[in-house]
Structure formats: structure tokens, C-alpha cells
Amino acid sequence: MTFSGMIEKLITEIEHNANESFIVHRDANGGWHCDTTTNQYGEKYDWVDDIKDPFAVTLTGSDLEGTSYATAYDRVLNERLRTEYEKGNFPRAKPDELKALMNMLEENIGEFSQEATDYITLYDQPLAALYDMTPISLKHTDSKFDYDYNKVSIAVAAIEAEVHDILYNRKKLDVPNTETISAKQPKTPDKRNIHGYEEKFSVHLAKREVIFAENPNDEARYLVCYIKRDNPLNLDEYYNDEIFNDYVDAMRGFSNRLDALVTELETERSTFGLSPNPLTAADCLPDSRNVDWENQLIIVKAEILSPEYQSAEHQLAICTGGFGSQPNASGRAVYVEELNSGNKYRYDRHKIEGVADPTKLPAWAVKKFAQYKASKEPPVKDTQPKEQTDTAPPKKPTLQQKMKKAKEKVREADSARTDNGNKTKPKRDERA
């Protein structure tokens, strides 16, 4: 769920449960969640302590009761930024500059467009991203002020422009006059710039990328970090970066990260005991590219996946919909749920081989797909009458049974009379 979608859900829930406590957090895939933290008895759920998000925010419905969507959006985002400021790691940030930025955001977050803030919320550390996007110092020369109020509009405009350029690929690049370049000259790939460090080389592995970058003008000359793209816009997100003074130390840091990813892949592969050989069109049903794929087990083409993922556990997926799932539709999008992991992805129709042939699948895949289909079938209603058992609860007496019991009590009373027709005298109360 996106941040904006999460806020919409939160506003709806607050209308019905205004006083309940809830937690806003991100999952391992970058999705946003808001969940109540206690049951109807006020007891905290056990899973709350298992949340891994270090910047999770806990609020109550009364904190946002009666507010608009925009107010709730800004309040929750500011709480998130403040938590990151207090608990996050900012190895390159100057503390006084970071503090000034945080103070400015708390009072001016509403000045940003939702397009900009929606983009910022894709980051694990949005405050760190905003710090890198801010081109000017917001620190006031007078320590009595939290930040320089005269520079707010400049900072907001600069961040808005940066986000716009990223989203719409309108970065201005310093390129020479193309008329002076030979048409046969191969194009040099653009080097990425991470916090002022220019990319030297990188390796893509396990759905991530390890990058080695350099800034000759910085005292800490080398940077090593990860890049991931598991966000709705598939944008580069840099994280876990380290800086080094020495080249050899930097190379060691780079190789250690590669070793960790290789170990992760080896563990995953050994867990399932799967063959590294990829599935092909030969593993599909004949002519299955011309049928409806929804709710079918399909095979993703191996060549569109990274080499380490060209195997059955990453190619087999259940088609959950999309215009591209229909053979003659104008749309191309095919939405899938990976059979092995349950992760959700989007592909274009031409990137799918077809429907998997069950006779050519590994045993684990056949079993797992059967379980999936069984979970989607409606439960069968039991039309047979249930037999009465000895342990069945007693039925309430009918009116006739009650009348019969009353008559029996009358007869018992009559039998208690004496021979002369008088009722037996009750025992005298000795306490009188």
C-alpha cells in the first residue's frame, strides 16, 4: 500500500474507532500499513513487538479525529520524519543543518505538493533523502531561530524541481554538441551520482545492486552502497552506504557485500533443492499464449530475469489479472503472484511464455498450486441432517410437558394429607 492509500484507510478507520491506538509502519517490501495495536480489552497484540521498522509511529485516533485527509497526511509524515531524525543514522549530514531542515519540515510540510511527498515516502529514510535534495543551508545565523525562514520557499522549490526531474526524466545533462560526435561512436552509459560520489562500477545480484563510487575531492574518497528498486515507481533507492578513506578498505567493503548476497542466493537455492535450469516454452501447454491467463499458473520468460533468478521458483507465477491477461485486449499489463514466495509483480504480456504444463512441473510446484486452488474454492455446505448424540444439550420443555409436571406436583401434595383430610402441620419455628 502507498503512503497516500494508507492515510485514506486510516481516516476511514478513525471515523469508527476514534480512541483506539494504531501503528504506522513499513514492511520489508516498502509497503505502508496502519494497524490497531490493541484488542477490545485494551491488550496489546503480540505481533506489534515483532515489527522490524525502526521508524514506526504510534498514535491514537483522537490525535487525528475530525481532521481532513491533508491534515492527517502531513501529521503522520511529520511524525515519521521526527522519529527518523531521533533514531536514524546520517553519516554525511551536519547535525546543525539536519536539525534546521527537520524544524523547517515540521512547520512547512504542507507547502510541498503531494506528488513530491508521495515520492519521498518511497524511501526507507525520507528525511535523509530530503537532506540530500536540499541545495542550501537552512541554518539561521542567529541561534535563537530554529531555521532561516527566508529560505523556505527556495528549499521547497528546489526539492520540488528535483522530484519532478526524477519522475519525468527531465534531468539537464551537460553533453557536447551532437553534431561534432561521429554517428559511429558508441554511447557511453550515464554514470550515476550518489551524494556527490560518481559511480565507478557495480554488480547486480539478488534483486539489488552493489555500487562502488568515488569523490576525489572528499576526504573520505570512496563510497560503497546498495541500490534497490522495490518501490511502485521502480526508482533507484540507495541505502546502507559506507564511506572509506582507503581504496583497499573500500574494495573489501564492496566484496563483503557481494559475498553476503551470494550466500543469500545459495541458501535460498539449497532450501528448495531446485535445479538452476530455467523453464522454457517447452514447459508450457500447447498454444497457451492465446488463452485467458487469469488464475492460471504461468511461466515468466527466463531472459527477462537476472541470471541468478532464471529458475522455476522465480519463473512460476499465478496470474491475478490485468488487461494483458486477455489474449486480444489492448492493454499489456499482467499482474502475478510468485508461486514460491507470494511476492507480487507486474509484467508485459510479451514477457510471459504461457501457461505451465502440470506434467512438466517439479513436485513442489504441483503441490503448491493445488493448495492455492483449494484455498480459492468456496466451502462445501453439509446438507445431511446431524445425528443426535448423548452429549447434545437438553431441549427446553414444551408447554404440554410443563402442564404435566404441574399436575404431578398437585398429586404429590394430595398424598401428603392426613387421614382426616387436613394437611400435615408444618413444624413450628423454634426461633419464634
TORKOL-4160 file (C-alpha; in steps of 0.2 Angstrom, whole numbers, padded with zeros to 4 digits, m for minus):
432
<pt num="1" X="0000" Y="0000" Z="0000"/>
<pt num="2" X="0006" Y="0018" Z="m0004"/>
<pt num="3" X="0008" Y="0031" Z="0009"/>
<pt num="4" X="m0007" Y="0041" Z="0002"/>
<pt num="5" X="m0018" Y="0025" Z="0001"/>
<pt num="6" X="m0013" Y="0021" Z="0019"/>
<pt num="7" X="m0019" Y="0038" Z="0025"/>
<pt num="8" X="m0036" Y="0036" Z="0016"/>
<pt num="9" X="m0038" Y="0019" Z="0025"/>
<pt num="10" X="m0033" Y="0027" Z="0042"/>
<pt num="11" X="m0045" Y="0041" Z="0040"/>
<pt num="12" X="m0059" Y="0029" Z="0037"/>
<pt num="13" X="m0055" Y="0018" Z="0052"/>
<pt num="14" X="m0053" Y="0033" Z="0064"/>
<pt num="15" X="m0072" Y="0038" Z="0060"/>
<pt num="16" X="m0077" Y="0021" Z="0068"/>
<pt num="17" X="m0064" Y="0019" Z="0081"/>
<pt num="18" X="m0058" Y="0036" Z="0087"/>
<pt num="19" X="m0050" Y="0032" Z="0103"/>
<pt num="20" X="m0040" Y="0016" Z="0098"/>
<pt num="21" X="m0021" Y="0016" Z="0097"/>
<pt num="22" X="m0013" Y="0012" Z="0080"/>
<pt num="23" X="0004" Y="0010" Z="0072"/>
<pt num="24" X="0010" Y="0016" Z="0056"/>
<pt num="25" X="0025" Y="0006" Z="0049"/>
<pt num="26" X="0033" Y="m0001" Z="0033"/>
<pt num="27" X="0035" Y="m0019" Z="0028"/>
<pt num="28" X="0051" Y="m0027" Z="0021"/>
<pt num="29" X="0045" Y="m0023" Z="0003"/>
<pt num="30" X="0042" Y="m0005" Z="0006"/>
<pt num="31" X="0023" Y="m0006" Z="0008"/>
<pt num="32" X="0014" Y="0006" Z="0021"/>
<pt num="33" X="0002" Y="m0001" Z="0034"/>
<pt num="34" X="m0008" Y="0006" Z="0048"/>
<pt num="35" X="m0015" Y="m0006" Z="0061"/>
<pt num="36" X="m0023" Y="m0005" Z="0078"/>
<pt num="37" X="m0012" Y="m0011" Z="0092"/>
<pt num="38" X="m0024" Y="m0017" Z="0105"/>
<pt num="39" X="m0039" Y="m0029" Z="0106"/>
<pt num="40" X="m0056" Y="m0024" Z="0113"/>
<pt num="41" X="m0050" Y="m0027" Z="0130"/>
<pt num="42" X="m0035" Y="m0015" Z="0128"/>
<pt num="43" X="m0022" Y="m0029" Z="0127"/>
<pt num="44" X="m0008" Y="m0026" Z="0115"/>
<pt num="45" X="m0006" Y="m0038" Z="0101"/>
<pt num="46" X="0010" Y="m0049" Z="0101"/>
<pt num="47" X="0014" Y="m0045" Z="0083"/>
<pt num="48" X="0017" Y="m0027" Z="0087"/>
<pt num="49" X="0033" Y="m0031" Z="0096"/>
<pt num="50" X="0039" Y="m0040" Z="0080"/>
<pt num="51" X="0038" Y="m0025" Z="0068"/>
<pt num="52" X="0055" Y="m0023" Z="0061"/>
<pt num="53" X="0053" Y="m0005" Z="0055"/>
<pt num="54" X="0064" Y="0006" Z="0066"/>
<pt num="55" X="0054" Y="0022" Z="0062"/>
<pt num="56" X="0037" Y="0015" Z="0066"/>
<pt num="57" X="0025" Y="0028" Z="0073"/>
<pt num="58" X="0011" Y="0025" Z="0086"/>
<pt num="59" X="m0004" Y="0037" Z="0088"/>
<pt num="60" X="m0021" Y="0036" Z="0093"/>
<pt num="61" X="m0037" Y="0040" Z="0084"/>
<pt num="62" X="m0040" Y="0055" Z="0095"/>
<pt num="63" X="m0024" Y="0063" Z="0088"/>
<pt num="64" X="m0032" Y="0064" Z="0071"/>
<pt num="65" X="m0050" Y="0064" Z="0075"/>
<pt num="66" X="m0060" Y="0076" Z="0064"/>
<pt num="67" X="m0045" Y="0081" Z="0053"/>
<pt num="68" X="m0045" Y="0081" Z="0035"/>
<pt num="69" X="m0036" Y="0070" Z="0023"/>
<pt num="70" X="m0022" Y="0083" Z="0020"/>
<pt num="71" X="m0020" Y="0087" Z="0039"/>
<pt num="72" X="m0019" Y="0068" Z="0043"/>
<pt num="73" X="m0006" Y="0066" Z="0029"/>
<pt num="74" X="0005" Y="0080" Z="0035"/>
<pt num="75" X="0004" Y="0075" Z="0053"/>
<pt num="76" X="0008" Y="0057" Z="0051"/>
<pt num="77" X="0023" Y="0061" Z="0039"/>
<pt num="78" X="0030" Y="0073" Z="0051"/>
<pt num="79" X="0029" Y="0061" Z="0065"/>
<pt num="80" X="0038" Y="0049" Z="0054"/>
<pt num="81" X="0052" Y="0061" Z="0049"/>
<pt num="82" X="0054" Y="0066" Z="0068"/>
<pt num="83" X="0056" Y="0048" Z="0073"/>
<pt num="84" X="0069" Y="0046" Z="0059"/>
<pt num="85" X="0078" Y="0061" Z="0065"/>
<pt num="86" X="0079" Y="0055" Z="0083"/>
<pt num="87" X="0083" Y="0036" Z="0078"/>
<pt num="88" X="0091" Y="0037" Z="0061"/>
<pt num="89" X="0109" Y="0036" Z="0055"/>
<pt num="90" X="0115" Y="0051" Z="0045"/>
<pt num="91" X="0134" Y="0048" Z="0042"/>
<pt num="92" X="0136" Y="0063" Z="0029"/>
<pt num="93" X="0124" Y="0075" Z="0037"/>
<pt num="94" X="0130" Y="0090" Z="0048"/>
<pt num="95" X="0120" Y="0089" Z="0064"/>
<pt num="96" X="0115" Y="0108" Z="0064"/>
<pt num="97" X="0110" Y="0108" Z="0046"/>
<pt num="98" X="0099" Y="0092" Z="0049"/>
<pt num="99" X="0091" Y="0100" Z="0064"/>
<pt num="100" X="0087" Y="0116" Z="0054"/>
<pt num="101" X="0079" Y="0105" Z="0040"/>
<pt num="102" X="0069" Y="0095" Z="0052"/>
<pt num="103" X="0062" Y="0111" Z="0061"/>
<pt num="104" X="0058" Y="0118" Z="0044"/>
<pt num="105" X="0048" Y="0102" Z="0038"/>
<pt num="106" X="0038" Y="0102" Z="0054"/>
<pt num="107" X="0031" Y="0119" Z="0051"/>
<pt num="108" X="0031" Y="0119" Z="0031"/>
<pt num="109" X="0027" Y="0101" Z="0026"/>
<pt num="110" X="0011" Y="0107" Z="0019"/>
<pt num="111" X="0020" Y="0118" Z="0006"/>
<pt num="112" X="0025" Y="0103" Z="m0004"/>
<pt num="113" X="0014" Y="0095" Z="m0017"/>
<pt num="114" X="0008" Y="0078" Z="m0014"/>
<pt num="115" X="0017" Y="0072" Z="m0029"/>
<pt num="116" X="0033" Y="0077" Z="m0020"/>
<pt num="117" X="0029" Y="0069" Z="m0003"/>
<pt num="118" X="0022" Y="0053" Z="m0011"/>
<pt num="119" X="0039" Y="0051" Z="m0019"/>
<pt num="120" X="0048" Y="0055" Z="m0003"/>
<pt num="121" X="0038" Y="0041" Z="0006"/>
<pt num="122" X="0046" Y="0028" Z="m0006"/>
<pt num="123" X="0062" Y="0030" Z="0003"/>
<pt num="124" X="0066" Y="0020" Z="0019"/>
<pt num="125" X="0074" Y="0036" Z="0026"/>
<pt num="126" X="0064" Y="0050" Z="0018"/>
<pt num="127" X="0072" Y="0063" Z="0029"/>
<pt num="128" X="0089" Y="0058" Z="0023"/>
<pt num="129" X="0083" Y="0059" Z="0005"/>
<pt num="130" X="0076" Y="0077" Z="0008"/>
<pt num="131" X="0093" Y="0082" Z="0016"/>
<pt num="132" X="0102" Y="0077" Z="0000"/>
<pt num="133" X="0089" Y="0086" Z="m0011"/>
<pt num="134" X="0091" Y="0102" Z="m0001"/>
<pt num="135" X="0104" Y="0113" Z="m0010"/>
<pt num="136" X="0105" Y="0127" Z="0003"/>
<pt num="137" X="0109" Y="0129" Z="0021"/>
<pt num="138" X="0093" Y="0132" Z="0032"/>
<pt num="139" X="0103" Y="0135" Z="0047"/>
<pt num="140" X="0100" Y="0153" Z="0054"/>
<pt num="141" X="0114" Y="0164" Z="0058"/>
<pt num="142" X="0105" Y="0169" Z="0074"/>
<pt num="143" X="0105" Y="0153" Z="0086"/>
<pt num="144" X="0088" Y="0160" Z="0093"/>
<pt num="145" X="0079" Y="0154" Z="0077"/>
<pt num="146" X="0076" Y="0136" Z="0073"/>
<pt num="147" X="0079" Y="0139" Z="0054"/>
<pt num="148" X="0081" Y="0153" Z="0041"/>
<pt num="149" X="0063" Y="0157" Z="0037"/>
<pt num="150" X="0068" Y="0167" Z="0022"/>
<pt num="151" X="0075" Y="0152" Z="0013"/>
<pt num="152" X="0060" Y="0141" Z="0015"/>
<pt num="153" X="0052" Y="0145" Z="m0002"/>
<pt num="154" X="0069" Y="0142" Z="m0011"/>
<pt num="155" X="0072" Y="0125" Z="m0002"/>
<pt num="156" X="0054" Y="0119" Z="m0006"/>
<pt num="157" X="0056" Y="0124" Z="m0024"/>
<pt num="158" X="0072" Y="0115" Z="m0026"/>
<pt num="159" X="0066" Y="0099" Z="m0019"/>
<pt num="160" X="0050" Y="0100" Z="m0030"/>
<pt num="161" X="0061" Y="0103" Z="m0045"/>
<pt num="162" X="0072" Y="0088" Z="m0041"/>
<pt num="163" X="0057" Y="0076" Z="m0038"/>
<pt num="164" X="0049" Y="0082" Z="m0054"/>
<pt num="165" X="0066" Y="0079" Z="m0064"/>
<pt num="166" X="0067" Y="0061" Z="m0057"/>
<pt num="167" X="0049" Y="0057" Z="m0060"/>
<pt num="168" X="0049" Y="0063" Z="m0078"/>
<pt num="169" X="0067" Y="0060" Z="m0083"/>
<pt num="170" X="0070" Y="0079" Z="m0087"/>
<pt num="171" X="0087" Y="0080" Z="m0079"/>
<pt num="172" X="0098" Y="0093" Z="m0088"/>
<pt num="173" X="0114" Y="0084" Z="m0094"/>
<pt num="174" X="0130" Y="0093" Z="m0099"/>
<pt num="175" X="0133" Y="0085" Z="m0116"/>
<pt num="176" X="0143" Y="0091" Z="m0130"/>
<pt num="177" X="0136" Y="0097" Z="m0147"/>
<pt num="178" X="0130" Y="0081" Z="m0155"/>
<pt num="179" X="0135" Y="0087" Z="m0172"/>
<pt num="180" X="0153" Y="0086" Z="m0168"/>
<pt num="181" X="0151" Y="0067" Z="m0162"/>
<pt num="182" X="0153" Y="0053" Z="m0175"/>
<pt num="183" X="0137" Y="0044" Z="m0178"/>
<pt num="184" X="0148" Y="0028" Z="m0176"/>
<pt num="185" X="0154" Y="0032" Z="m0159"/>
<pt num="186" X="0146" Y="0021" Z="m0146"/>
<pt num="187" X="0136" Y="0030" Z="m0132"/>
<pt num="188" X="0144" Y="0030" Z="m0115"/>
<pt num="189" X="0132" Y="0025" Z="m0102"/>
<pt num="190" X="0127" Y="0039" Z="m0089"/>
<pt num="191" X="0137" Y="0037" Z="m0073"/>
<pt num="192" X="0126" Y="0038" Z="m0058"/>
<pt num="193" X="0130" Y="0051" Z="m0044"/>
<pt num="194" X="0126" Y="0046" Z="m0026"/>
<pt num="195" X="0128" Y="0060" Z="m0014"/>
<pt num="196" X="0142" Y="0068" Z="m0024"/>
<pt num="197" X="0151" Y="0052" Z="m0027"/>
<pt num="198" X="0152" Y="0046" Z="m0045"/>
<pt num="199" X="0149" Y="0028" Z="m0050"/>
<pt num="200" X="0164" Y="0018" Z="m0055"/>
<pt num="201" X="0157" Y="0000" Z="m0056"/>
<pt num="202" X="0143" Y="m0010" Z="m0050"/>
<pt num="203" X="0136" Y="m0028" Z="m0049"/>
<pt num="204" X="0118" Y="m0033" Z="m0050"/>
<pt num="205" X="0113" Y="m0048" Z="m0039"/>
<pt num="206" X="0098" Y="m0054" Z="m0029"/>
<pt num="207" X="0087" Y="m0040" Z="m0034"/>
<pt num="208" X="0099" Y="m0027" Z="m0028"/>
<pt num="209" X="0114" Y="m0019" Z="m0034"/>
<pt num="210" X="0131" Y="m0016" Z="m0025"/>
<pt num="211" X="0139" Y="0000" Z="m0031"/>
<pt num="212" X="0157" Y="0007" Z="m0029"/>
<pt num="213" X="0158" Y="0026" Z="m0031"/>
<pt num="214" X="0172" Y="0039" Z="m0029"/>
<pt num="215" X="0173" Y="0058" Z="m0025"/>
<pt num="216" X="0191" Y="0063" Z="m0027"/>
<pt num="217" X="0188" Y="0080" Z="m0018"/>
<pt num="218" X="0181" Y="0072" Z="m0002"/>
<pt num="219" X="0192" Y="0067" Z="0012"/>
<pt num="220" X="0183" Y="0050" Z="0013"/>
<pt num="221" X="0186" Y="0047" Z="m0006"/>
<pt num="222" X="0176" Y="0031" Z="m0009"/>
<pt num="223" X="0158" Y="0026" Z="m0006"/>
<pt num="224" X="0150" Y="0008" Z="m0006"/>
<pt num="225" X="0131" Y="0006" Z="m0005"/>
<pt num="226" X="0116" Y="m0005" Z="m0010"/>
<pt num="227" X="0103" Y="0000" Z="m0023"/>
<pt num="228" X="0086" Y="m0007" Z="m0023"/>
<pt num="229" X="0070" Y="m0003" Z="m0034"/>
<pt num="230" X="0056" Y="m0012" Z="m0024"/>
<pt num="231" X="0045" Y="0004" Z="m0025"/>
<pt num="232" X="0030" Y="0007" Z="m0035"/>
<pt num="233" X="0039" Y="0018" Z="m0047"/>
<pt num="234" X="0054" Y="0006" Z="m0049"/>
<pt num="235" X="0066" Y="0021" Z="m0044"/>
<pt num="236" X="0084" Y="0019" Z="m0038"/>
<pt num="237" X="0085" Y="0019" Z="m0019"/>
<pt num="238" X="0102" Y="0020" Z="m0011"/>
<pt num="239" X="0104" Y="0013" Z="0007"/>
<pt num="240" X="0117" Y="0006" Z="0019"/>
<pt num="241" X="0131" Y="0017" Z="0012"/>
<pt num="242" X="0148" Y="0017" Z="0019"/>
<pt num="243" X="0162" Y="0029" Z="0015"/>
<pt num="244" X="0181" Y="0025" Z="0016"/>
<pt num="245" X="0197" Y="0034" Z="0015"/>
<pt num="246" X="0207" Y="0019" Z="0008"/>
<pt num="247" X="0204" Y="0011" Z="m0009"/>
<pt num="248" X="0208" Y="m0007" Z="m0002"/>
<pt num="249" X="0196" Y="m0005" Z="0013"/>
<pt num="250" X="0183" Y="0001" Z="0001"/>
<pt num="251" X="0186" Y="m0014" Z="m0011"/>
<pt num="252" X="0185" Y="m0025" Z="0004"/>
<pt num="253" X="0168" Y="m0017" Z="0009"/>
<pt num="254" X="0162" Y="m0020" Z="m0009"/>
<pt num="255" X="0167" Y="m0038" Z="m0010"/>
<pt num="256" X="0160" Y="m0042" Z="0008"/>
<pt num="257" X="0143" Y="m0036" Z="0002"/>
<pt num="258" X="0144" Y="m0047" Z="m0014"/>
<pt num="259" X="0149" Y="m0062" Z="m0003"/>
<pt num="260" X="0133" Y="m0059" Z="0008"/>
<pt num="261" X="0122" Y="m0058" Z="m0007"/>
<pt num="262" X="0129" Y="m0074" Z="m0015"/>
<pt num="263" X="0127" Y="m0083" Z="0002"/>
<pt num="264" X="0109" Y="m0077" Z="0002"/>
<pt num="265" X="0106" Y="m0085" Z="m0015"/>
<pt num="266" X="0115" Y="m0101" Z="m0011"/>
<pt num="267" X="0104" Y="m0103" Z="0005"/>
<pt num="268" X="0088" Y="m0100" Z="m0005"/>
<pt num="269" X="0093" Y="m0112" Z="m0018"/>
<pt num="270" X="0098" Y="m0126" Z="m0006"/>
<pt num="271" X="0082" Y="m0123" Z="0004"/>
<pt num="272" X="0071" Y="m0129" Z="m0011"/>
<pt num="273" X="0084" Y="m0141" Z="m0018"/>
<pt num="274" X="0080" Y="m0134" Z="m0036"/>
<pt num="275" X="0089" Y="m0136" Z="m0052"/>
<pt num="276" X="0096" Y="m0120" Z="m0059"/>
<pt num="277" X="0090" Y="m0124" Z="m0076"/>
<pt num="278" X="0077" Y="m0112" Z="m0082"/>
<pt num="279" X="0059" Y="m0116" Z="m0088"/>
<pt num="280" X="0056" Y="m0113" Z="m0107"/>
<pt num="281" X="0041" Y="m0113" Z="m0119"/>
<pt num="282" X="0043" Y="m0132" Z="m0120"/>
<pt num="283" X="0037" Y="m0132" Z="m0102"/>
<pt num="284" X="0020" Y="m0124" Z="m0107"/>
<pt num="285" X="0004" Y="m0131" Z="m0113"/>
<pt num="286" X="0002" Y="m0130" Z="m0132"/>
<pt num="287" X="m0005" Y="m0114" Z="m0139"/>
<pt num="288" X="m0007" Y="m0107" Z="m0122"/>
<pt num="289" X="m0001" Y="m0089" Z="m0127"/>
<pt num="290" X="m0018" Y="m0087" Z="m0135"/>
<pt num="291" X="m0029" Y="m0091" Z="m0120"/>
<pt num="292" X="m0035" Y="m0081" Z="m0104"/>
<pt num="293" X="m0022" Y="m0082" Z="m0091"/>
<pt num="294" X="m0031" Y="m0076" Z="m0076"/>
<pt num="295" X="m0030" Y="m0088" Z="m0061"/>
<pt num="296" X="m0018" Y="m0099" Z="m0071"/>
<pt num="297" X="m0001" Y="m0104" Z="m0067"/>
<pt num="298" X="0010" Y="m0096" Z="m0080"/>
<pt num="299" X="0029" Y="m0096" Z="m0084"/>
<pt num="300" X="0039" Y="m0079" Z="m0085"/>
<pt num="301" X="0052" Y="m0079" Z="m0098"/>
<pt num="302" X="0069" Y="m0083" Z="m0091"/>
<pt num="303" X="0078" Y="m0070" Z="m0102"/>
<pt num="304" X="0070" Y="m0055" Z="m0094"/>
<pt num="305" X="0075" Y="m0060" Z="m0076"/>
<pt num="306" X="0093" Y="m0058" Z="m0069"/>
<pt num="307" X="0104" Y="m0073" Z="m0071"/>
<pt num="308" X="0103" Y="m0079" Z="m0053"/>
<pt num="309" X="0084" Y="m0079" Z="m0054"/>
<pt num="310" X="0082" Y="m0089" Z="m0070"/>
<pt num="311" X="0074" Y="m0104" Z="m0062"/>
<pt num="312" X="0057" Y="m0112" Z="m0058"/>
<pt num="313" X="0055" Y="m0104" Z="m0041"/>
<pt num="314" X="0056" Y="m0087" Z="m0049"/>
<pt num="315" X="0048" Y="m0090" Z="m0066"/>
<pt num="316" X="0032" Y="m0099" Z="m0060"/>
<pt num="317" X="0018" Y="m0087" Z="m0055"/>
<pt num="318" X="m0001" Y="m0086" Z="m0053"/>
<pt num="319" X="m0009" Y="m0073" Z="m0065"/>
<pt num="320" X="m0021" Y="m0062" Z="m0054"/>
<pt num="321" X="m0027" Y="m0051" Z="m0068"/>
<pt num="322" X="m0023" Y="m0036" Z="m0078"/>
<pt num="323" X="m0028" Y="m0031" Z="m0096"/>
<pt num="324" X="m0014" Y="m0041" Z="m0103"/>
<pt num="325" X="m0020" Y="m0057" Z="m0096"/>
<pt num="326" X="m0033" Y="m0057" Z="m0110"/>
<pt num="327" X="m0026" Y="m0063" Z="m0127"/>
<pt num="328" X="m0035" Y="m0050" Z="m0138"/>
<pt num="329" X="m0035" Y="m0035" Z="m0125"/>
<pt num="330" X="m0027" Y="m0018" Z="m0130"/>
<pt num="331" X="m0018" Y="m0017" Z="m0113"/>
<pt num="332" X="m0002" Y="m0026" Z="m0109"/>
<pt num="333" X="m0001" Y="m0027" Z="m0090"/>
<pt num="334" X="m0001" Y="m0044" Z="m0082"/>
<pt num="335" X="m0001" Y="m0045" Z="m0063"/>
<pt num="336" X="0006" Y="m0060" Z="m0055"/>
<pt num="337" X="0009" Y="m0068" Z="m0038"/>
<pt num="338" X="0025" Y="m0078" Z="m0037"/>
<pt num="339" X="0020" Y="m0096" Z="m0033"/>
<pt num="340" X="0036" Y="m0099" Z="m0022"/>
<pt num="341" X="0037" Y="m0083" Z="m0012"/>
<pt num="342" X="0020" Y="m0074" Z="m0014"/>
<pt num="343" X="0028" Y="m0058" Z="m0020"/>
<pt num="344" X="0018" Y="m0048" Z="m0032"/>
<pt num="345" X="0024" Y="m0041" Z="m0049"/>
<pt num="346" X="0019" Y="m0034" Z="m0065"/>
<pt num="347" X="0025" Y="m0039" Z="m0082"/>
<pt num="348" X="0020" Y="m0035" Z="m0100"/>
<pt num="349" X="0011" Y="m0049" Z="m0109"/>
<pt num="350" X="0026" Y="m0052" Z="m0121"/>
<pt num="351" X="0037" Y="m0057" Z="m0106"/>
<pt num="352" X="0026" Y="m0072" Z="m0102"/>
<pt num="353" X="0030" Y="m0089" Z="m0110"/>
<pt num="354" X="0012" Y="m0096" Z="m0107"/>
<pt num="355" X="0003" Y="m0107" Z="m0096"/>
<pt num="356" X="0013" Y="m0120" Z="m0087"/>
<pt num="357" X="0011" Y="m0139" Z="m0092"/>
<pt num="358" X="0007" Y="m0148" Z="m0075"/>
<pt num="359" X="0015" Y="m0164" Z="m0081"/>
<pt num="360" X="0032" Y="m0155" Z="m0083"/>
<pt num="361" X="0032" Y="m0146" Z="m0067"/>
<pt num="362" X="0043" Y="m0150" Z="m0051"/>
<pt num="363" X="0033" Y="m0159" Z="m0037"/>
<pt num="364" X="0034" Y="m0144" Z="m0025"/>
<pt num="365" X="0025" Y="m0133" Z="m0039"/>
<pt num="366" X="0011" Y="m0145" Z="m0042"/>
<pt num="367" X="0008" Y="m0147" Z="m0024"/>
<pt num="368" X="0008" Y="m0128" Z="m0020"/>
<pt num="369" X="m0003" Y="m0123" Z="m0035"/>
<pt num="370" X="m0016" Y="m0137" Z="m0029"/>
<pt num="371" X="m0016" Y="m0129" Z="m0012"/>
<pt num="372" X="m0019" Y="m0112" Z="m0020"/>
<pt num="373" X="m0034" Y="m0118" Z="m0030"/>
<pt num="374" X="m0041" Y="m0127" Z="m0015"/>
<pt num="375" X="m0040" Y="m0110" Z="m0005"/>
<pt num="376" X="m0050" Y="m0101" Z="m0018"/>
<pt num="377" X="m0064" Y="m0114" Z="m0019"/>
<pt num="378" X="m0080" Y="m0110" Z="m0008"/>
<pt num="379" X="m0083" Y="m0122" Z="0006"/>
<pt num="380" X="m0095" Y="m0136" Z="0003"/>
<pt num="381" X="m0111" Y="m0135" Z="0013"/>
<pt num="382" X="m0116" Y="m0150" Z="0023"/>
<pt num="383" X="m0134" Y="m0154" Z="0018"/>
<pt num="384" X="m0135" Y="m0170" Z="0028"/>
<pt num="385" X="m0145" Y="m0169" Z="0045"/>
<pt num="386" X="m0134" Y="m0170" Z="0060"/>
<pt num="387" X="m0137" Y="m0185" Z="0071"/>
<pt num="388" X="m0142" Y="m0183" Z="0089"/>
<pt num="389" X="m0129" Y="m0188" Z="0102"/>
<pt num="390" X="m0129" Y="m0191" Z="0120"/>
<pt num="391" X="m0119" Y="m0176" Z="0123"/>
<pt num="392" X="m0132" Y="m0164" Z="0115"/>
<pt num="393" X="m0138" Y="m0151" Z="0126"/>
<pt num="394" X="m0156" Y="m0154" Z="0133"/>
<pt num="395" X="m0170" Y="m0146" Z="0124"/>
<pt num="396" X="m0182" Y="m0133" Z="0133"/>
<pt num="397" X="m0198" Y="m0142" Z="0139"/>
<pt num="398" X="m0214" Y="m0139" Z="0129"/>
<pt num="399" X="m0230" Y="m0131" Z="0136"/>
<pt num="400" X="m0238" Y="m0149" Z="0137"/>
<pt num="401" X="m0223" Y="m0155" Z="0147"/>
<pt num="402" X="m0224" Y="m0141" Z="0159"/>
<pt num="403" X="m0243" Y="m0144" Z="0162"/>
<pt num="404" X="m0240" Y="m0162" Z="0165"/>
<pt num="405" X="m0226" Y="m0158" Z="0178"/>
<pt num="406" X="m0238" Y="m0146" Z="0187"/>
<pt num="407" X="m0252" Y="m0159" Z="0188"/>
<pt num="408" X="m0239" Y="m0172" Z="0196"/>
<pt num="409" X="m0235" Y="m0159" Z="0209"/>
<pt num="410" X="m0253" Y="m0157" Z="0214"/>
<pt num="411" X="m0255" Y="m0176" Z="0216"/>
<pt num="412" X="m0239" Y="m0176" Z="0227"/>
<pt num="413" X="m0247" Y="m0163" Z="0238"/>
<pt num="414" X="m0263" Y="m0173" Z="0239"/>
<pt num="415" X="m0254" Y="m0188" Z="0245"/>
<pt num="416" X="m0247" Y="m0178" Z="0259"/>
<pt num="417" X="m0264" Y="m0175" Z="0268"/>
<pt num="418" X="m0268" Y="m0184" Z="0284"/>
<pt num="419" X="m0282" Y="m0197" Z="0286"/>
<pt num="420" X="m0294" Y="m0184" Z="0292"/>
<pt num="421" X="m0292" Y="m0173" Z="0277"/>
<pt num="422" X="m0281" Y="m0160" Z="0285"/>
<pt num="423" X="m0264" Y="m0155" Z="0278"/>
<pt num="424" X="m0249" Y="m0161" Z="0289"/>
<pt num="425" X="m0245" Y="m0147" Z="0301"/>
<pt num="426" X="m0229" Y="m0139" Z="0297"/>
<pt num="427" X="m0215" Y="m0139" Z="0310"/>
<pt num="428" X="m0215" Y="m0125" Z="0322"/>
<pt num="429" X="m0201" Y="m0112" Z="0321"/>
<pt num="430" X="m0192" Y="m0114" Z="0337"/>
<pt num="431" X="m0184" Y="m0097" Z="0334"/>
<pt num="432" X="m0201" Y="m0089" Z="0337"/>
